[in-house]
């Protein structure tokens, strides 16, 4: 568990991406009454079963993290 209140602001999103890419179901517990299913980080790619975070090119817009 992480003390960060939201998963996209900490390492949980990277770990959850890895688990989801391996076929696991991941839910982020936000409160005692709420859990949300993990959605793959927008700039993550799964190609041939391999999770990557491709480098952006000069013509690409930088990924929005928050």
N, CA, C and O atoms as CSV, one atom per row, in Angstrom:
chain,resi,resn,atom,element,x,y,z
A,1,UNK,N,N,0.842,-1.182,0.000
A,1,UNK,CA,C,0.000,0.000,0.000
A,1,UNK,C,C,0.886,1.244,0.000
A,1,UNK,O,O,2.007,1.249,0.507
A,2,UNK,N,N,0.343,2.260,-0.575
A,2,UNK,CA,C,1.036,3.535,-0.683
A,2,UNK,C,C,0.213,4.593,0.040
A,2,UNK,O,O,-1.016,4.511,0.049
A,3,UNK,N,N,0.843,5.558,0.630
A,3,UNK,CA,C,0.127,6.614,1.342
A,3,UNK,C,C,-0.422,7.683,0.400
A,3,UNK,O,O,-1.241,8.504,0.812
A,4,UNK,N,N,0.014,7.683,-0.843
A,4,UNK,CA,C,-0.491,8.670,-1.805
A,4,UNK,C,C,-1.977,8.419,-2.046
A,4,UNK,O,O,-2.391,7.282,-2.275
A,5,UNK,N,N,-2.769,9.473,-1.996
A,5,UNK,CA,C,-4.229,9.331,-2.094
A,5,UNK,C,C,-4.703,8.877,-3.468
A,5,UNK,O,O,-5.690,8.148,-3.571
A,6,UNK,N,N,-4.020,9.293,-4.514
A,6,UNK,CA,C,-4.465,8.929,-5.861
A,6,UNK,C,C,-3.380,8.103,-6.555
A,6,UNK,O,O,-2.201,8.452,-6.484
A,7,UNK,N,N,-3.761,7.025,-7.217
A,7,UNK,CA,C,-2.765,6.105,-7.775
A,7,UNK,C,C,-1.910,6.679,-8.892
A,7,UNK,O,O,-0.777,6.236,-9.077
A,8,UNK,N,N,-2.413,7.646,-9.639
A,8,UNK,CA,C,-1.631,8.166,-10.761
A,8,UNK,C,C,-0.524,9.114,-10.324
A,8,UNK,O,O,0.213,9.626,-11.167
A,9,UNK,N,N,-0.393,9.355,-9.038
A,9,UNK,CA,C,0.690,10.213,-8.545
A,9,UNK,C,C,1.795,9.419,-7.859
A,9,UNK,O,O,2.635,10.001,-7.173
A,10,UNK,N,N,1.805,8.134,-8.030
A,10,UNK,CA,C,2.847,7.344,-7.378
A,10,UNK,C,C,3.185,6.112,-8.204
A,10,UNK,O,O,2.671,5.931,-9.307
A,11,UNK,N,N,4.037,5.287,-7.671
A,11,UNK,CA,C,4.510,4.089,-8.362
A,11,UNK,C,C,3.415,3.051,-8.572
A,11,UNK,O,O,3.597,2.125,-9.363
A,12,UNK,N,N,2.284,3.181,-7.885
A,12,UNK,CA,C,1.201,2.207,-8.050
A,12,UNK,C,C,0.764,2.074,-9.498
A,12,UNK,O,O,0.427,0.977,-9.944
A,13,UNK,N,N,0.764,3.175,-10.238
A,13,UNK,CA,C,0.313,3.099,-11.625
A,13,UNK,C,C,1.252,2.232,-12.458
A,13,UNK,O,O,0.794,1.505,-13.340
A,14,UNK,N,N,2.550,2.296,-12.197
A,14,UNK,CA,C,3.508,1.460,-12.929
A,14,UNK,C,C,3.329,-0.015,-12.582
A,14,UNK,O,O,3.349,-0.877,-13.461
A,15,UNK,N,N,3.154,-0.291,-11.305
A,15,UNK,CA,C,2.948,-1.676,-10.870
A,15,UNK,C,C,1.630,-2.201,-11.418
A,15,UNK,O,O,1.555,-3.335,-11.892
A,16,UNK,N,N,0.592,-1.377,-11.353
A,16,UNK,CA,C,-0.714,-1.792,-11.863
A,16,UNK,C,C,-0.660,-2.026,-13.370
A,16,UNK,O,O,-1.272,-2.976,-13.860
A,17,UNK,N,N,0.055,-1.187,-14.115
A,17,UNK,CA,C,0.218,-1.406,-15.558
A,17,UNK,C,C,0.835,-2.773,-15.819
A,17,UNK,O,O,0.372,-3.510,-16.690
A,18,UNK,N,N,1.870,-3.112,-15.073
A,18,UNK,CA,C,2.539,-4.402,-15.255
A,18,UNK,C,C,1.583,-5.552,-14.964
A,18,UNK,O,O,1.558,-6.540,-15.698
A,19,UNK,N,N,0.806,-5.431,-13.911
A,19,UNK,CA,C,-0.146,-6.488,-13.569
A,19,UNK,C,C,-1.240,-6.616,-14.626
A,19,UNK,O,O,-1.578,-7.726,-15.037
A,20,UNK,N,N,-1.791,-5.495,-15.066
A,20,UNK,CA,C,-2.840,-5.516,-16.086
A,20,UNK,C,C,-2.308,-6.114,-17.389
A,20,UNK,O,O,-3.003,-6.889,-18.045
A,21,UNK,N,N,-1.088,-5.759,-17.760
A,21,UNK,CA,C,-0.514,-6.307,-18.996
A,21,UNK,C,C,-0.308,-7.815,-18.899
A,21,UNK,O,O,-0.229,-8.503,-19.918
A,22,UNK,N,N,-0.220,-8.327,-17.675
A,22,UNK,CA,C,-0.092,-9.766,-17.457
A,22,UNK,C,C,-1.419,-10.477,-17.264
A,22,UNK,O,O,-1.453,-11.671,-16.969
A,23,UNK,N,N,-2.519,-9.739,-17.430
A,23,UNK,CA,C,-3.830,-10.360,-17.353
A,23,UNK,C,C,-4.531,-10.260,-16.005
A,23,UNK,O,O,-5.624,-10.801,-15.840
A,24,UNK,N,N,-3.929,-9.586,-15.050
A,24,UNK,CA,C,-4.538,-9.440,-13.728
A,24,UNK,C,C,-5.582,-8.329,-13.740
A,24,UNK,O,O,-5.515,-7.405,-14.550
A,25,UNK,N,N,-6.536,-8.432,-12.838
A,25,UNK,CA,C,-7.488,-7.355,-12.592
A,25,UNK,C,C,-6.975,-6.559,-11.404
A,25,UNK,O,O,-6.674,-7.131,-10.356
A,26,UNK,N,N,-6.874,-5.250,-11.557
A,26,UNK,CA,C,-6.354,-4.385,-10.496
A,26,UNK,C,C,-7.416,-3.352,-10.149
A,26,UNK,O,O,-8.007,-2.727,-11.030
A,27,UNK,N,N,-7.647,-3.183,-8.865
A,27,UNK,CA,C,-8.574,-2.152,-8.387
A,27,UNK,C,C,-7.839,-1.281,-7.378
A,27,UNK,O,O,-7.168,-1.786,-6.478
A,28,UNK,N,N,-7.972,0.024,-7.534
A,28,UNK,CA,C,-7.360,0.975,-6.612
A,28,UNK,C,C,-8.378,1.320,-5.529
A,28,UNK,O,O,-9.469,1.808,-5.822
A,29,UNK,N,N,-8.010,1.063,-4.283
A,29,UNK,CA,C,-8.877,1.392,-3.157
A,29,UNK,C,C,-8.670,2.870,-2.838
A,29,UNK,O,O,-7.598,3.278,-2.393
A,30,UNK,N,N,-9.708,3.663,-3.073
A,30,UNK,CA,C,-9.615,5.106,-2.872
A,30,UNK,C,C,-10.153,5.536,-1.515
A,30,UNK,O,O,-9.605,6.439,-0.883
A,31,UNK,N,N,-11.208,4.901,-1.073
A,31,UNK,CA,C,-11.787,5.158,0.250
A,31,UNK,C,C,-12.294,3.823,0.787
A,31,UNK,O,O,-12.186,2.799,0.112
A,32,UNK,N,N,-12.836,3.832,1.978
A,32,UNK,CA,C,-13.396,2.588,2.529
A,32,UNK,C,C,-14.613,2.132,1.740
A,32,UNK,O,O,-15.036,0.983,1.862
A,33,UNK,N,N,-15.179,3.016,0.936
A,33,UNK,CA,C,-16.377,2.674,0.173
A,33,UNK,C,C,-16.164,2.670,-1.341
A,33,UNK,O,O,-17.089,2.345,-2.085
A,34,UNK,N,N,-14.976,3.021,-1.807
A,34,UNK,CA,C,-14.783,3.161,-3.250
A,34,UNK,C,C,-13.475,2.539,-3.721
A,34,UNK,O,O,-12.406,2.772,-3.155
A,35,UNK,N,N,-13.598,1.743,-4.771
A,35,UNK,CA,C,-12.432,1.174,-5.456
A,35,UNK,C,C,-12.674,1.304,-6.955
A,35,UNK,O,O,-13.773,1.033,-7.439
A,36,UNK,N,N,-11.650,1.719,-7.682
A,36,UNK,CA,C,-11.777,1.901,-9.126
A,36,UNK,C,C,-10.890,0.907,-9.859
A,36,UNK,O,O,-9.770,0.636,-9.424
A,37,UNK,N,N,-11.387,0.354,-10.981
A,37,UNK,CA,C,-10.525,-0.512,-11.784
A,37,UNK,C,C,-9.399,0.307,-12.413
A,37,UNK,O,O,-9.594,1.459,-12.801
A,38,UNK,N,N,-8.224,-0.303,-12.506
A,38,UNK,CA,C,-7.074,0.389,-13.097
A,38,UNK,C,C,-7.256,0.497,-14.596
A,38,UNK,O,O,-7.687,-0.452,-15.251
A,39,UNK,N,N,-6.927,1.654,-15.133
A,39,UNK,CA,C,-6.871,1.857,-16.572
A,39,UNK,C,C,-5.410,2.067,-16.943
A,39,UNK,O,O,-4.696,2.837,-16.302
A,40,UNK,N,N,-4.986,1.378,-17.976
A,40,UNK,CA,C,-3.594,1.460,-18.411
A,40,UNK,C,C,-3.190,2.919,-18.606
A,40,UNK,O,O,-3.944,3.708,-19.175
A,41,UNK,N,N,-2.002,3.270,-18.133
A,41,UNK,CA,C,-1.477,4.621,-18.297
A,41,UNK,C,C,-1.563,4.999,-19.776
A,41,UNK,O,O,-1.162,4.207,-20.629
A,42,UNK,N,N,-2.082,6.200,-20.105
A,42,UNK,CA,C,-2.343,6.560,-21.503
A,42,UNK,C,C,-1.148,6.418,-22.447
A,42,UNK,O,O,-1.336,6.092,-23.620
A,43,UNK,N,N,0.064,6.653,-21.970
A,43,UNK,CA,C,1.222,6.577,-22.863
A,43,UNK,C,C,1.916,5.218,-22.818
A,43,UNK,O,O,2.943,5.028,-23.469
A,44,UNK,N,N,1.369,4.274,-22.059
A,44,UNK,CA,C,1.919,2.914,-22.021
A,44,UNK,C,C,1.471,2.154,-23.268
A,44,UNK,O,O,0.382,2.392,-23.790
A,45,UNK,N,N,2.299,1.262,-23.727
A,45,UNK,CA,C,1.992,0.425,-24.893
A,45,UNK,C,C,2.283,-1.027,-24.546
A,45,UNK,O,O,3.267,-1.332,-23.872
A,46,UNK,N,N,1.417,-1.915,-25.013
A,46,UNK,CA,C,1.668,-3.349,-24.880
A,46,UNK,C,C,1.803,-3.900,-26.291
A,46,UNK,O,O,0.846,-3.896,-27.064
A,47,UNK,N,N,2.991,-4.369,-26.615
A,47,UNK,CA,C,3.271,-4.926,-27.936
A,47,UNK,C,C,3.877,-6.306,-27.767
A,47,UNK,O,O,4.903,-6.469,-27.106
A,48,UNK,N,N,3.237,-7.294,-28.365
A,48,UNK,CA,C,3.681,-8.687,-28.252
A,48,UNK,C,C,3.811,-9.106,-26.790
A,48,UNK,O,O,4.731,-9.838,-26.423
A,49,UNK,N,N,2.881,-8.634,-25.962
A,49,UNK,CA,C,2.882,-8.998,-24.552
A,49,UNK,C,C,3.883,-8.248,-23.698
A,49,UNK,O,O,4.003,-8.525,-22.504
A,50,UNK,N,N,4.604,-7.304,-24.280
A,50,UNK,CA,C,5.622,-6.548,-23.552
A,50,UNK,C,C,5.128,-5.131,-23.270
A,50,UNK,O,O,4.738,-4.406,-24.185
A,51,UNK,N,N,5.149,-4.753,-22.016
A,51,UNK,CA,C,4.740,-3.409,-21.603
A,51,UNK,C,C,5.905,-2.449,-21.780
A,51,UNK,O,O,7.004,-2.700,-21.286
A,52,UNK,N,N,5.664,-1.349,-22.485
A,52,UNK,CA,C,6.705,-0.339,-22.678
A,52,UNK,C,C,6.113,1.054,-22.496
A,52,UNK,O,O,4.899,1.253,-22.555
A,53,UNK,N,N,6.990,1.986,-22.277
A,53,UNK,CA,C,6.636,3.397,-22.216
A,53,UNK,C,C,7.512,4.090,-23.250
A,53,UNK,O,O,8.579,4.605,-22.917
A,54,UNK,N,N,7.063,4.104,-24.513
A,54,UNK,CA,C,7.907,4.629,-25.586
A,54,UNK,C,C,8.286,6.089,-25.381
A,54,UNK,O,O,7.517,6.891,-24.851
A,55,UNK,N,N,9.488,6.398,-25.817
A,55,UNK,CA,C,9.968,7.777,-25.776
A,55,UNK,C,C,9.175,8.588,-26.793
A,55,UNK,O,O,8.918,8.114,-27.900
A,56,UNK,N,N,8.790,9.792,-26.432
A,56,UNK,CA,C,8.087,10.644,-27.387
A,56,UNK,C,C,9.101,11.296,-28.310
A,56,UNK,O,O,10.264,11.471,-27.947
A,57,UNK,N,N,8.656,11.651,-29.494
A,57,UNK,CA,C,9.532,12.336,-30.439
A,57,UNK,C,C,9.277,13.835,-30.347
A,57,UNK,O,O,8.354,14.278,-29.663
A,58,UNK,N,N,10.089,14.595,-31.032
A,58,UNK,CA,C,9.972,16.052,-30.998
A,58,UNK,C,C,8.599,16.493,-31.496
A,58,UNK,O,O,8.058,17.484,-31.007
A,59,UNK,N,N,8.033,15.781,-32.452
A,59,UNK,CA,C,6.741,16.180,-33.015
A,59,UNK,C,C,5.572,15.759,-32.128
A,59,UNK,O,O,4.459,16.259,-32.295
A,60,UNK,N,N,5.812,14.848,-31.187
A,60,UNK,CA,C,4.748,14.418,-30.278
A,60,UNK,C,C,4.552,15.445,-29.171
A,60,UNK,O,O,5.458,16.205,-28.829
A,61,UNK,N,N,3.364,15.443,-28.634
A,61,UNK,CA,C,3.111,16.248,-27.440
A,61,UNK,C,C,3.563,15.446,-26.234
A,61,UNK,O,O,3.361,14.232,-26.199
A,62,UNK,N,N,4.165,16.084,-25.250
A,62,UNK,CA,C,4.577,15.338,-24.060
A,62,UNK,C,C,3.349,14.750,-23.363
A,62,UNK,O,O,2.281,15.362,-23.384
A,63,UNK,N,N,3.484,13.577,-22.748
A,63,UNK,CA,C,2.331,12.976,-22.078
A,63,UNK,C,C,1.889,13.819,-20.895
A,63,UNK,O,O,2.706,14.410,-20.189
A,64,UNK,N,N,0.605,13.862,-20.698
A,64,UNK,CA,C,0.062,14.597,-19.555
A,64,UNK,C,C,-0.085,13.622,-18.397
A,64,UNK,O,O,-0.839,12.654,-18.490
A,65,UNK,N,N,0.623,13.870,-17.319
A,65,UNK,CA,C,0.628,12.953,-16.191
A,65,UNK,C,C,-0.452,13.267,-15.178
A,65,UNK,O,O,-0.973,12.351,-14.542
A,66,UNK,N,N,-0.798,14.505,-15.010
A,66,UNK,CA,C,-1.763,14.869,-13.968
A,66,UNK,C,C,-2.880,15.697,-14.534
A,66,UNK,O,O,-3.786,16.095,-13.801
